[in-house]
């Protein structure tokens, strides 16, 4: 008999985890959805943690209380299978609190940010074993005013709009090199 959990159950478990993070805002309950040796890695800035004690501290001090009140997650797609959930979504917020998990050492700029993200969630039976979260940190830095995009191959919030609407123009950074 397999220990694998159904795809529908994985989806339910992931939704419960994110509800505890973003709605209930309970670090200990969030970590209770995870294996004892779990890890979270915010790949662009290497924040997160490993193991229950570290994750309770991370969620309780650095993630949940450092989340702007207007934060939204707009799901674009979800893939479930092989004991994984992979979400592609737009993470949108106003940078009105210090967010040391995403913008370490950066004081609030009060600017709006919209950035596409991908999270890969691996399960061990009915518990989350790890989360790897990816985003374009250069886009975030442009949107909060810490990086000037002029002359650089980076974009700001326009990448979130293109992410959600594939009909928007592409290849604009290529300029005259693009011959469409």
C-alpha positions as CSV (number, residue, x, y, z in Angstrom):
1,X,0.0,0.0,0.0
2,X,1.4,3.4,-1.0
3,X,2.0,6.3,1.4
4,X,1.3,8.7,-1.4
5,X,-1.4,11.3,-0.8
6,X,-3.9,12.1,-3.6
7,X,-3.4,15.2,-5.7
8,X,-6.7,16.7,-4.4
9,X,-5.5,16.2,-0.8
10,X,-2.1,17.8,-1.6
11,X,-4.0,20.8,-3.0
12,X,-6.1,21.0,0.1
13,X,-3.1,20.7,2.4
14,X,-1.3,23.5,0.5
15,X,-4.3,25.8,0.6
16,X,-4.6,25.2,4.4
17,X,-0.9,26.1,4.8
18,X,-1.2,29.3,2.9
19,X,-4.4,30.2,4.8
20,X,-2.5,29.8,8.1
21,X,0.2,32.1,6.7
22,X,-1.8,34.9,5.1
23,X,-5.2,34.8,6.8
24,X,-4.9,33.2,10.2
25,X,-1.3,34.5,10.5
26,X,-0.3,31.8,13.0
27,X,3.3,30.7,12.8
28,X,3.0,27.6,15.0
29,X,0.0,26.3,13.1
30,X,1.7,27.0,9.8
31,X,4.7,25.0,10.8
32,X,2.5,22.2,12.1
33,X,1.6,21.6,8.5
34,X,5.3,20.8,7.8
35,X,7.6,17.9,8.5
36,X,10.0,18.3,11.4
37,X,13.0,18.6,9.1
38,X,11.3,20.9,6.5
39,X,12.9,23.8,4.8
40,X,11.8,27.0,3.0
41,X,14.2,28.7,0.6
42,X,13.3,32.1,-0.9
43,X,15.9,31.6,-3.7
44,X,16.6,35.2,-4.8
45,X,17.6,36.4,-1.3
46,X,18.2,33.0,0.5
47,X,15.9,33.7,3.4
48,X,13.8,31.0,5.1
49,X,14.9,28.2,7.4
50,X,15.2,24.6,8.1
51,X,13.5,22.5,10.8
52,X,10.5,23.3,13.0
53,X,12.2,25.6,15.6
54,X,13.9,27.7,12.9
55,X,10.7,27.9,10.8
56,X,8.6,29.0,13.8
57,X,11.0,31.8,14.4
58,X,11.2,32.7,10.7
59,X,7.4,32.7,10.2
60,X,6.7,34.3,13.6
61,X,9.3,37.1,13.5
62,X,10.3,37.6,9.9
63,X,7.5,36.5,7.5
64,X,4.0,36.7,9.0
65,X,4.4,40.0,10.9
66,X,6.4,41.6,8.0
67,X,3.7,41.1,5.4
68,X,2.0,44.2,4.1
69,X,-1.7,44.4,4.9
70,X,-2.8,44.8,1.3
71,X,-0.8,41.7,0.1
72,X,-2.6,39.6,-2.6
73,X,-1.7,36.4,-4.4
74,X,-3.2,36.1,-7.8
75,X,-2.9,32.4,-8.9
76,X,-2.2,32.0,-12.6
77,X,-1.7,28.2,-12.7
78,X,-1.3,25.2,-10.4
79,X,0.3,21.9,-11.3
80,X,-0.2,19.0,-8.9
81,X,1.4,15.6,-9.2
82,X,4.3,13.4,-8.0
83,X,3.8,14.6,-4.4
84,X,4.3,18.3,-5.4
85,X,2.3,21.4,-5.9
86,X,3.7,24.1,-8.2
87,X,2.0,27.4,-8.2
88,X,2.6,30.3,-10.5
89,X,1.1,33.5,-9.2
90,X,1.5,37.3,-8.9
91,X,2.5,38.5,-5.5
92,X,1.2,42.1,-5.1
93,X,1.7,44.5,-2.1
94,X,2.5,48.0,-1.1
95,X,6.0,48.2,0.5
96,X,4.7,49.9,3.7
97,X,6.5,47.6,6.3
98,X,10.0,46.4,6.6
99,X,10.1,43.0,4.7
100,X,13.4,41.5,5.8
101,X,12.4,38.1,4.2
102,X,12.2,39.7,0.7
103,X,14.0,43.1,1.0
104,X,16.5,42.6,3.8
105,X,17.8,45.9,5.2
106,X,15.4,48.0,3.1
107,X,13.2,50.6,4.8
108,X,9.6,50.8,3.6
109,X,9.3,52.8,0.3
110,X,5.5,52.9,0.2
111,X,5.6,51.9,-3.4
112,X,3.4,49.3,-5.0
113,X,5.0,46.0,-6.2
114,X,3.7,43.3,-8.4
115,X,6.0,40.4,-9.2
116,X,5.4,36.9,-10.7
117,X,6.5,34.1,-8.4
118,X,6.8,30.4,-8.6
119,X,6.6,28.1,-5.6
120,X,7.6,24.4,-5.7
121,X,6.1,22.6,-2.7
122,X,7.3,19.0,-2.0
123,X,5.3,16.8,0.3
124,X,6.2,13.9,2.5
125,X,2.9,12.1,2.8
126,X,0.5,14.7,4.3
127,X,3.2,17.2,5.4
128,X,5.1,19.8,3.5
129,X,8.8,18.8,3.3
130,X,10.0,21.9,1.5
131,X,9.1,25.1,-0.3
132,X,11.3,26.7,-2.9
133,X,10.1,30.1,-4.0
134,X,11.5,32.0,-7.0
135,X,11.0,35.6,-8.2
136,X,12.9,38.3,-10.2
137,X,14.5,40.3,-7.4
138,X,15.7,42.9,-10.0
139,X,12.0,43.6,-10.8
140,X,11.3,44.1,-7.1
141,X,14.2,46.5,-6.7
142,X,13.1,48.5,-9.7
143,X,9.6,48.8,-8.3
144,X,10.7,50.0,-4.9
145,X,13.1,52.5,-6.4
146,X,16.5,50.9,-5.5
147,X,17.5,50.0,-9.0
148,X,17.2,52.2,-12.1
149,X,16.2,50.0,-15.1
150,X,17.6,52.5,-17.6
151,X,20.1,50.7,-19.8
152,X,19.6,47.4,-18.0
153,X,17.7,44.3,-19.2
154,X,15.2,44.4,-16.4
155,X,11.6,45.3,-16.0
156,X,9.3,46.4,-13.2
157,X,5.6,45.6,-12.7
158,X,5.1,45.3,-16.5
159,X,6.4,41.7,-16.1
160,X,3.5,40.9,-13.9
161,X,1.0,42.2,-16.5
162,X,2.7,40.2,-19.3
163,X,2.7,37.1,-17.0
164,X,-1.1,37.4,-16.6
165,X,-1.8,38.5,-20.2
166,X,0.4,36.7,-22.8
167,X,-1.2,38.9,-25.6
168,X,0.9,41.9,-24.4
169,X,4.0,42.8,-26.4
170,X,7.2,40.8,-26.0
171,X,10.8,41.4,-26.8
172,X,10.7,45.2,-26.1
173,X,14.0,45.0,-24.3
174,X,15.6,43.7,-27.4
175,X,14.8,47.0,-29.2
176,X,16.0,47.1,-32.8
177,X,17.6,43.7,-32.6
178,X,14.0,42.2,-32.6
179,X,12.9,41.8,-36.1
180,X,9.5,40.1,-35.2
